[in-house]
Amino acid sequence: MRSRGAFLVLEGCDKVGKSTQVRMLVEALNNRGILAVAKAFPDRKTKIGEVLNKFLSKEVELPSEAAHLLFSANRWECKQDIIKSLQAGVTVIVDRYAASGAAYTSAATDKSLSWCQEADRGLPCPDLVVLLQVHEQTQHMRNMRDEERYENMTFQKKVSSNFEKLNDGTWKVINGEQDRKVIHKELLEDTLNIIEKVKDRPIGLLYES
């Protein structure tokens, strides 16, 4: 039986360096002959993603609860592609996933985190969630220009607090203030370990025992 790939998710507020680390990690794995692909949520190329892109860029208005369900639907419409990749032995590295959905919607609506998690129950479960954290000043310096809907520091503080509450103790928390090469080295080591660890395990289901 073919060994499956690992499913890794990088979470965190805006401008903490997730996209850079995902790109560096996928490149490093491929250079080692390990099949890996990058993905980001929301996936703005799908039909639902196109609507979400307009929502985030403030071209259209939606109730926050409705937007939340669309963000979740965006993950569901990509579910089979993720599973197929993992089953084919490809490691999938994702920039944002269900935890972002819960953290951002709870900040926008004051709904409980458990309410916000429910729409994602049953999605593929990450083998590792990495939370990147930086200081508020660093976020602001990294071009936080309020161009997209959630790019303001008051809102981001709420999101950061929610991520801390969502961490169930299994997440890896990394100080994003470090040099990106230092962060990458740590992430790569963890990734290689998790790829070996889960290769013969079934793909788990999110929020299910």
Salt bridges, closest charged atoms under 4 A:
ASP14 OD1 - ARG96 NH2 2.64
ASP43 OD2 - LYS39 NZ 2.89
GLU61 OE1 - ARG149 NH1 3.15
GLU118 OE2 - ARG121 NE 2.79
ASP120 OD2 - ARG75 NH2 3.00
ASP127 OD1 - ARG4 NH2 2.86
GLU136 OE1 - LYS157 NZ 3.71
ASP146 OD1 - LYS58 NZ 3.82
GLU147 OE2 - ARG145 NH2 2.99
GLU148 OE2 - ARG44 NH1 2.90
GLU151 OE2 - LYS15 NZ 3.91
GLU186 OE2 - LYS172 NZ 2.93
ASP190 OD2 - LYS172 NZ 3.30
GLU196 OE2 - LYS199 NZ 2.82
